[in-house]
Amino acid sequence: MNDSIKIGLIGFGTVGTGVVKLLFEENKPLLRDREIDIDLIKIADLDIISDRGIKIPDGILTTNVDDILDDPQIGIVIELIGGYEPARSLTLRAFEKGKCVVTANKALIAKYGRELFEAANNAGISYLFEASVGGGIPIIRGLNNGLNANTIKSIYGILNGTTNYILSGMTRDGVDYDEVLAMAQKLGYAEADPTSDVSGQDALNKIVILVRLAFGADLNVETVFCEGIENLTVQDIDCAGQLGYTVKLLAIAKRHEGNRIEVRVHPTLVPSESIMAYVEDEFNAVEVDGSAVGRELFYGKGAGMMPTASAVVSDCIDIASRLNAGTRVNFNRHMIEGNGLELIAIEDITMRYYLRFTAKDQPGVLFQISKIFADENISIESVIQLGASDSDYVPLVIMTHDALEGDMRRAMRQFEKLEVVHGRIQLIRVEDI
Amino acid sequence: MNDSIKIGLIGFGTVGTGVVKLLFEENKPLLRDREIDIDLIKIADLDIISDRGIKIPDGILTTNVDDILDDPQIGIVIELIGGYEPARSLTLRAFEKGKCVVTANKALIAKYGRELFEAANNAGISYLFEASVGGGIPIIRGLNNGLNANTIKSIYGILNGTTNYILSGMTRDGVDYDEVLAMAQKLGYAEADPTSDVSGQDALNKIVILVRLAFGADLNVETVFCEGIENLTVQDIDCAGQLGYTVKLLAIAKRHEGNRIEVRVHPTLVPSESIMAYVEDEFNAVEVDGSAVGRELFYGKGAGMMPTASAVVSDCIDIASRLNAGTRVNFNRHMIEGNGLELIAIEDITMRYYLRFTAKDQPGVLFQISKIFADENISIESVIQLGASDSDYVPLVIMTHDALEGDMRRAMRQFEKLEVVHGRIQLIRVEDI
């Protein structure tokens, strides 16, 4: 048996507490069975007072991260503070000290992946981040190892549990966005400030990480199209349902001819009989289409204390067995520099659209709308007036055939000028997966 | 860059051809991107004449496996001949020669896992078998690495593509077993002799492998309850559908209190809204319930040339990078000897049942049947007479509450003696997943 590998944890929040539970309580017999000897010896957090409902041995807690970074015993640092700074600096300092690092920090990897992977290689240590995407779903390993004999053609993901919980509630119970969000916050499925979730930013960070691993693309996260769920209404979810679609916040990445890729995150109409429509509440799913394996789906809890902690601990076990064998993770150039893939501008992407107008109930309205579509080369698939309205306005839903986003944006600017159209025009993209 | 790792392939059938395609044609640029240097230098098969539709460099084919086993250049042997012998002897010989082995042979691992894992450890080489379960789905890695911080509570699997294809056809098109089987054979989804698939044996081998990895149980495959799909009728699939259930060949493993496990393979009624009911045609799915992650699902093509080849090549890549780093896979005692878990006899397992009787359309029939249920302590949940019959007999469907299999077997023996019951009584187990 090898010496035990010593671990230091930075960040004792929800996931950190889950990690401590796994390492101190639940996993001792399991790890013994598997002949894995890891030992959490220090925990750093600004708050070392609050009761996390878990018994911690004396002398383990500290408010000073240097107690971990400067401890020569510690071989693995778990970084669970999130955000860019001080997470980035602490990670780089850990690398310099020759310590392996495990993180759940998707924002950091999405933005600084290249720098951090390169620094990890140079330091000769392992840097793992399974928990950064899909919580407890082993999708990072799936792409890096299980599917490494495949050229990946596309990835579709429901990557954010908060928004999926909200959309599921709106769909199932017909309850409005604000009300479900408040409920999600009460139940701990949404943060007090839910911006990074509901804006799509969290899902965006995750798809950028998956794209780096699967396609070898070094993307600037700020250049990727991202739209949140804040403007979705129960009315649109109902209309979509009547048309055979379910609304999901979908992250999409596709490889195109000529070394180009398409990446985007937005509310999406998916066919109600598709497996993505089945993914409800806090669950996540990633569907990968590989050249040899075809379509594969990984499904599970994408967030939460224990699922995320499970991924963090699996990374620790992986690194520990590498340390015992005297080896480490090495990032290849494909994962650091990328393969020079070019991101296609959102305006140049073709897709189908759902539009809902609140239109005056008078002759000629459809004529005015359809003229704009025709002028912009957008072909209408169907027009449905769903239910009558009490007022002078009726909801008019139009589904288009494939159209260029650039054309659609021009059309939208025209629609907004129409006098017969009232209020906001709802536009939701459609993906026939 | 390290020296290239040389590979020898034994067995040039369907999957072997897929492996050759991946290694010789499709994957060259991919592997270069990933800085993996593996080289297939020999292929052994009894038939080296048939055209597999793929260009093979001269001098690679041989009918003599010794050309591979005795070649000191070769570091990895891929065994794709299937069955127990000569696969087992060849594998052990490869180990003795210090060669790592990759296999897709589920029968071999299920029956001789303990011996082979121990021999691999003793020889100090890596032995991988991702392709043996779930085709291209990386479920072996998922259990061994991704979920290794979890105590696994249960596994549900649709593990055989052939039977799932047949059941999907029967369900969707209302076509009888024999007819769908013939179609499946024509399309290559079923073998000329489909016994090992339709009898459940193939799924049984796979669940026994998963149970070894997940629970640490060294089971004798012959002691596990297994029932095939040969006796299922469209009538039962229809009845189940009307009751809100879909019929699947399900492999089930559950951990019980007191170091006991339940493992079984049989046609199963699963709720039609469950994700398992969604898994159609040649797709497979494995749902794992882990102590920390909760329910996770792995879904994809469970068989076929390229998905299975993808898994074989991913194992080769894994071993190659270990060889380059001077390390190897090591099986822990938990995976070799097991944890002393005891297999619960099928008679002692509790579950719900669907029964269909063809009963005389006369008073007192239900009385006779329900008396037997009562005598055996089996509680009836519902009785449905589905549709009228032209003859003197009507189909009578009974769903039970939880009952012991032993009690149900005794009841079945009584039912068979009833004069008012005609022909075969259909019994299908129910799992409310």
Interface residues (C-beta under 8 A of the other chain):
Chain A: G18 L22 E26 N27 L30 D33 R34 E35 I36 E130 G135 G136 I137 P138 R141 G142 N145 G146 L147 N148 A149 N150 T151 G216 I275 Y278 G290 S291 A292 V293 G294 R295 E296 L297 F298 Y299 G300 K301 M306 P307 A309 S310 A311 V313 S314 I317 D318 R322 A325 G326 T327 N332 R333 H334 N339
Chain B: G18 L22 E26 N27 L30 D33 R34 E35 I36 E130 G135 G136 I137 P138 R141 G142 N145 G146 L147 N148 A149 N150 T151 G216 I275 Y278 G290 S291 A292 V293 G294 R295 E296 L297 F298 Y299 G300 K301 M306 P307 A309 S310 A311 V313 S314 I317 D318 R322 A325 G326 T327 N332 R333 H334 N339
